[in-house]
Amino acid sequence: MSKSNKTRFHSLALGKENNFQARTDGLISAGDTTPSVDLWSLLYANTGGDLAITYFDDSTEGQIVHLVNLGAGGVSFIGAQLVITDSADLAQNSTITFINHNSAFYELGRSQNNGTTVKTITTSDTTPSVKGATLIKFTTDSALTVTSFDDGYPGQIITVMSVSAAITITNGGVIINGRSDSAYVLTGSDATSYVFDGSVWYNLGIGATAV
């Protein structure tokens, strides 16, 4: 046994000494960008802000690490030793799994929780963040032209609506509104939906006026 009480099957364990510990064990401290996986392979992030992880300290060859993001902020993975398949942040209530090989961590898979979060836009933000949201509601008093939606992840579907001033969604570049090749204007209680492929938002249905 090492000082950390690891067993020879440690990489299969979710907690110390192969015991699942559903307390604060494995909770990543705020600002800890290199959390230790010496005692457990199940980590939790639960910070109010965003967290950027650059490595997992004290790991062993072949160790599998699971991370669950319980916090409102996103979790990102940065650095050459973290080989990920998707650059999008890990949203709230989402999970990711890595395996350690030759001091690098390779992503085995993740589950993104699309959730039912409503995000209200009250400012004149032309590229609003849609991180962790499925419904984007504009309540601005003045007309606004939207040119992009920031912080999306591949496969994310959002519904966009306006409950006050006219909201114009441009066509072309990172937003494709369909065969009309026109901008869409949301007025009153109009709504329309988009899906993100990792680089472009594609409209799923017209619930707005093409201009």
Order of alpha helices (4+ residues) and beta strands (2+ residues): beta-beta-beta-beta-beta-beta-beta-beta-beta-beta-beta-beta-beta-beta-beta-beta-beta
